[in-house]
């Protein structure tokens, strides 16, 4: 199948490579000519402008937008609505606010253009591991794009079905049609809200372990536990094992004191949106709210827990926090 990709950052470029490896034909565009040239050298068709990009694709065109959420995505979607033709498809794979998807889908529909929102999880590891996809839009359009989603998803990655699960769906391959426009990014938004909470739990736990050496404690109650080894132990048979714990263990091996991190922790926006949705639905979300507020606090004072959060974000997404630690 043919797909156009706009936005060749860490995830966009790796997604193109994964699709080409699966036999799909890709056209690419980015504001950075070097990124376009690099993928063109690997077999993609590169374009210098959005107008040129359109000519590289056969109708009905499918264009995946993988640029930063907010103004960049808004501008690009509007540009594509003006440039593409009836029957073409726009896929927003970034971290857009789901209410914006509903609005943009209506804008696109006025010109006969289909709009799909694809919540995408996988970070910098997606090329190897595949991308977990949560998809919203018209079901017929999503089914048309199935070869793309199937190639990007992890597929049969060695994870067996949950005990008692007898009906296999695309969920068993790592991607799911969640419903009409906005549903995909709504699911991804809650996914990231949960991610905040899980990360905060690990971070606080390791902070307690780190401070067990405190001289404020009675000598008999001080423990100097090897944190890299403990994380490695927990990866094997523990009920709190997870990919985030795997990445935590990697970070501690590389830098047991996390000296390269300041503890300044960003939030991408989805944690805030998750809490807003909880408020609108009158759903208590104490843990997720506290995890979001902890990130706010991290920009004022820094603990080992916040350095741990920075380390995990760097490991799964390649995120480089502001105010890097100095020598």
C-alpha positions as CSV (number, residue, x, y, z in Angstrom):
1,X,0.0,0.0,0.0
2,X,1.1,3.6,-0.5
3,X,1.4,6.1,2.3
4,X,2.6,9.7,2.6
5,X,4.3,10.7,5.8
6,X,4.7,14.3,6.9
7,X,7.0,14.8,9.9
8,X,10.2,12.9,10.0
9,X,11.3,13.2,13.6
10,X,12.2,10.2,15.8
11,X,8.9,8.4,15.4
12,X,7.9,9.5,11.9
13,X,11.2,8.5,10.3
14,X,11.2,5.1,12.0
15,X,7.6,4.5,11.0
16,X,8.5,5.1,7.4
17,X,11.4,2.6,7.7
18,X,9.1,0.0,9.3
19,X,6.5,0.4,6.6
20,X,9.1,0.2,3.8
21,X,10.5,-2.9,5.4
22,X,7.0,-4.4,5.2
23,X,6.8,-3.6,1.5
24,X,4.8,-0.4,1.5
25,X,5.6,2.5,-0.8
26,X,6.2,5.8,1.1
27,X,6.4,9.4,0.1
28,X,7.9,11.8,2.7
29,X,8.0,15.5,3.5
30,X,9.6,17.5,6.3
31,X,10.7,21.1,6.9
32,X,14.2,19.6,7.3
33,X,15.5,18.8,3.8
34,X,18.2,16.5,5.4
35,X,15.6,14.3,6.9
36,X,13.8,13.9,3.5
37,X,17.1,13.2,1.8
38,X,18.0,10.6,4.3
39,X,14.9,8.6,3.8
40,X,15.0,9.1,0.1
41,X,18.3,7.4,0.2
42,X,16.6,4.4,1.8
43,X,13.9,4.1,-0.9
44,X,11.2,6.7,0.0
45,X,10.1,9.3,-2.5
46,X,11.1,12.7,-1.1
47,X,9.3,16.0,-1.7
48,X,10.4,19.6,-1.2
49,X,6.9,21.1,-0.7
50,X,3.5,19.9,0.3
51,X,2.3,20.5,-3.3
52,X,5.1,18.3,-4.6
53,X,4.3,15.8,-2.0
54,X,0.7,15.5,-3.3
55,X,1.9,14.6,-6.8
56,X,3.9,11.6,-5.5
57,X,0.8,9.9,-4.2
58,X,-1.9,8.2,-6.2
59,X,-5.6,9.0,-5.5
60,X,-7.2,8.2,-3.1
61,X,-4.2,9.4,-1.1
62,X,-3.5,8.5,2.5
63,X,-1.3,11.1,4.4
64,X,0.0,10.5,7.9
65,X,0.8,13.7,9.9
66,X,3.4,13.1,12.5
67,X,4.3,16.6,13.7
68,X,4.2,18.2,17.2
69,X,0.7,18.6,18.5
70,X,-0.9,22.0,18.8
71,X,-0.3,24.8,16.2
72,X,2.0,22.7,14.0
73,X,-0.6,19.9,13.6
74,X,-3.4,22.5,13.2
75,X,-1.5,24.3,10.5
76,X,-0.6,21.2,8.6
77,X,-4.1,19.7,8.7
78,X,-5.5,22.9,7.3
79,X,-2.9,23.0,4.6
80,X,-3.7,19.4,3.6
81,X,-7.5,20.1,3.6
82,X,-6.8,22.9,1.2
83,X,-4.4,20.8,-0.9
84,X,-5.9,17.3,-1.0
85,X,-8.9,16.1,-3.0
86,X,-12.3,14.4,-2.2
87,X,-11.7,10.8,-1.2
88,X,-8.2,11.4,0.2
89,X,-7.4,10.5,3.8
90,X,-5.6,12.5,6.6
91,X,-4.3,10.5,9.5
92,X,-3.1,12.4,12.6
93,X,-0.8,10.2,14.5
94,X,0.5,12.7,16.9
95,X,-0.7,13.5,20.4
96,X,-3.6,15.8,19.5
97,X,-6.4,16.7,21.8
98,X,-9.4,14.5,21.0
99,X,-11.9,17.4,20.8
100,X,-9.7,19.0,18.1
101,X,-10.0,15.7,16.1
102,X,-13.8,16.0,16.1
103,X,-13.6,19.6,14.9
104,X,-10.9,18.9,12.2
105,X,-12.9,15.9,11.0
106,X,-15.9,18.1,10.3
107,X,-13.6,20.6,8.5
108,X,-12.2,17.8,6.3
109,X,-15.6,16.3,5.7
110,X,-16.8,19.5,4.1
111,X,-14.4,18.9,1.3
112,X,-15.1,15.1,1.1
113,X,-11.8,14.3,2.8
114,X,-11.7,11.5,5.4
115,X,-10.0,12.1,8.8
116,X,-8.5,9.5,11.1
117,X,-6.9,10.0,14.5
118,X,-4.4,7.4,15.5
119,X,-3.0,7.4,19.0
120,X,0.5,6.0,18.7
121,X,2.6,4.6,21.4
122,X,6.1,3.1,21.0
123,X,8.5,5.9,21.2
124,X,12.0,5.5,19.9
125,X,11.8,1.7,20.1
126,X,8.9,1.4,17.7
127,X,10.9,0.4,14.6
128,X,12.0,-2.8,16.4
129,X,9.1,-3.4,18.7
130,X,6.2,-2.0,16.7
131,X,3.7,0.7,17.6
132,X,0.6,0.2,19.8
133,X,-2.2,2.0,17.9
134,X,-5.5,3.3,19.1
135,X,-7.6,4.5,16.1
136,X,-10.7,6.7,15.6
137,X,-12.6,7.6,12.5
138,X,-15.1,6.3,10.0
139,X,-14.9,2.5,10.3
140,X,-14.8,1.9,6.5
141,X,-11.9,4.3,6.1
142,X,-10.0,2.6,9.0
143,X,-10.6,-0.8,7.4
144,X,-9.2,0.5,4.1
145,X,-6.0,1.5,6.0
146,X,-5.7,-1.8,7.8
147,X,-2.5,-2.9,5.9
148,X,-0.8,0.2,7.2
149,X,-1.9,-0.3,10.8
150,X,-1.1,-4.0,10.7
151,X,2.5,-3.3,9.5
152,X,3.1,-0.6,12.1
153,X,1.7,-2.7,15.0
154,X,3.8,-5.2,17.0
155,X,1.9,-8.1,15.5
156,X,2.5,-11.6,17.0
157,X,5.2,-10.5,19.3
158,X,5.3,-13.5,21.5
159,X,2.8,-12.2,24.0
160,X,0.1,-14.9,24.5
161,X,-3.6,-13.9,24.7
162,X,-4.9,-13.2,28.2
163,X,-6.1,-16.3,30.0
164,X,-9.8,-16.9,29.1
165,X,-9.6,-14.8,25.9
166,X,-11.0,-17.0,23.1
167,X,-11.9,-14.4,20.4
168,X,-8.9,-13.0,18.5
169,X,-9.2,-9.4,17.1
170,X,-6.6,-6.8,16.0
171,X,-6.1,-6.1,19.7
172,X,-4.0,-9.3,19.8
173,X,-1.7,-7.7,17.2
174,X,-1.4,-4.4,19.1
175,X,-3.9,-2.1,17.3
176,X,-7.6,-1.4,17.8
177,X,-10.4,0.5,16.2
178,X,-11.8,2.5,19.1
179,X,-14.7,4.3,17.5
180,X,-15.6,7.5,15.7
181,X,-13.4,10.6,15.3
182,X,-11.6,11.4,18.6
183,X,-11.9,8.0,20.1
184,X,-8.3,7.0,19.1
185,X,-6.7,10.0,20.7
186,X,-9.1,9.8,23.7
187,X,-7.8,6.3,24.4
188,X,-4.2,7.5,23.9
189,X,-4.8,10.4,26.2
190,X,-5.9,8.1,29.0
191,X,-3.0,5.8,28.2
192,X,-0.6,8.6,28.8
193,X,-2.4,9.7,32.0
194,X,-2.0,6.1,33.3
195,X,1.7,6.3,32.2
196,X,2.1,9.3,34.4
197,X,0.8,7.4,37.4
198,X,2.8,4.3,36.8
199,X,6.0,6.3,36.3
200,X,5.4,8.3,39.5
201,X,4.9,5.1,41.5
202,X,8.3,3.7,40.4
203,X,10.0,7.0,40.9
204,X,8.7,7.4,44.5
205,X,9.5,3.8,45.4
206,X,13.1,4.2,44.2
207,X,13.4,7.5,46.0
208,X,12.4,5.8,49.3
209,X,15.0,3.1,48.6
210,X,17.6,5.7,47.8
211,X,17.1,7.5,51.0
212,X,17.2,4.4,53.2
213,X,20.8,5.4,53.9
214,X,19.8,8.7,55.6
215,X,21.6,9.5,58.8
216,X,18.3,10.7,60.1
217,X,17.4,7.0,60.5
218,X,18.5,4.8,63.3
219,X,21.7,2.9,62.4
220,X,20.0,-0.5,62.5
221,X,17.3,0.8,60.0
222,X,19.7,2.1,57.4
223,X,20.0,0.1,54.2
224,X,22.2,0.6,51.2
225,X,20.5,-1.5,48.6
226,X,22.0,-1.8,45.2
227,X,19.3,-0.2,43.1
228,X,20.5,-1.4,39.6
229,X,20.5,-5.0,41.0
230,X,17.1,-4.5,42.7
231,X,15.5,-3.2,39.5
232,X,17.0,-6.2,37.7
233,X,15.6,-8.6,40.3
234,X,12.1,-7.1,40.0
235,X,12.2,-7.7,36.2
236,X,12.1,-11.4,36.9
237,X,8.8,-12.8,38.3
238,X,7.7,-9.7,40.2
239,X,4.1,-8.6,40.0
240,X,5.3,-5.0,39.2
241,X,7.3,-6.0,36.2
242,X,6.7,-3.9,33.1
243,X,8.5,-2.3,30.1
244,X,8.8,0.8,32.1
245,X,10.7,-1.2,34.8
246,X,12.9,-2.6,32.0
247,X,13.8,1.0,31.0
248,X,14.3,2.0,34.6
249,X,16.8,-0.9,35.0
250,X,18.6,0.3,31.9
251,X,18.9,3.9,33.2
252,X,20.2,2.8,36.6
253,X,22.9,0.6,34.9
254,X,24.1,3.5,32.8
255,X,24.0,6.0,35.7
256,X,23.2,4.7,39.2
257,X,23.1,8.2,40.7
258,X,21.2,9.6,37.7
259,X,23.6,12.5,37.8
260,X,23.0,13.4,34.2
261,X,19.3,14.3,35.0
262,X,18.2,17.4,36.9
263,X,14.7,16.1,37.8
264,X,13.0,18.8,35.7
265,X,10.1,16.8,34.2
266,X,7.9,18.0,31.3
267,X,4.3,17.0,30.7
268,X,3.2,16.6,27.1
269,X,-0.4,17.8,27.7
270,X,-2.2,14.5,27.7
271,X,-2.0,14.2,31.5
272,X,-3.8,17.5,31.9
273,X,-6.4,16.5,29.3
274,X,-7.0,13.2,31.1
275,X,-7.7,15.0,34.3
276,X,-10.0,17.5,32.5
277,X,-11.9,14.5,31.1
278,X,-12.1,13.0,34.6
279,X,-13.6,16.2,35.9
280,X,-16.1,16.4,33.0
281,X,-17.2,12.8,33.7
282,X,-17.1,13.3,37.5
283,X,-14.7,10.4,37.8
284,X,-12.2,10.4,40.8
285,X,-8.6,10.2,39.5
286,X,-6.5,10.8,42.6
287,X,-3.4,9.0,41.5
288,X,-3.3,10.5,38.0
289,X,-3.9,14.0,39.3
290,X,-1.2,13.7,41.9
291,X,1.2,12.4,39.3
292,X,0.5,15.4,37.1
293,X,1.0,17.8,40.0
294,X,4.3,16.1,40.9
295,X,5.6,17.1,37.4
296,X,4.6,20.7,38.1
297,X,6.5,20.6,41.4
298,X,9.5,19.1,39.7
299,X,10.1,22.4,38.0
300,X,10.7,24.1,41.4
301,X,12.8,21.5,43.3
302,X,14.4,18.2,42.3
303,X,14.5,14.9,44.0
304,X,15.8,11.5,43.0
305,X,12.3,10.5,42.1
306,X,12.1,13.3,39.6
307,X,15.5,12.3,38.1
308,X,14.0,8.8,37.8
309,X,11.0,10.2,35.9
310,X,13.4,12.1,33.5
311,X,15.4,8.9,33.0
312,X,12.4,6.8,32.1
313,X,11.1,9.5,29.7
314,X,14.5,9.6,28.0
315,X,14.6,5.8,27.7
316,X,11.2,5.2,26.1
317,X,10.8,8.4,24.1
318,X,14.2,9.9,23.7
319,X,13.0,13.0,25.6
320,X,15.8,15.4,26.7
321,X,14.6,17.4,29.6
322,X,15.3,21.1,29.9
323,X,18.1,22.5,32.1
324,X,20.4,19.5,31.7
325,X,22.7,18.7,34.6
326,X,26.0,20.6,34.7
327,X,29.4,19.0,35.1
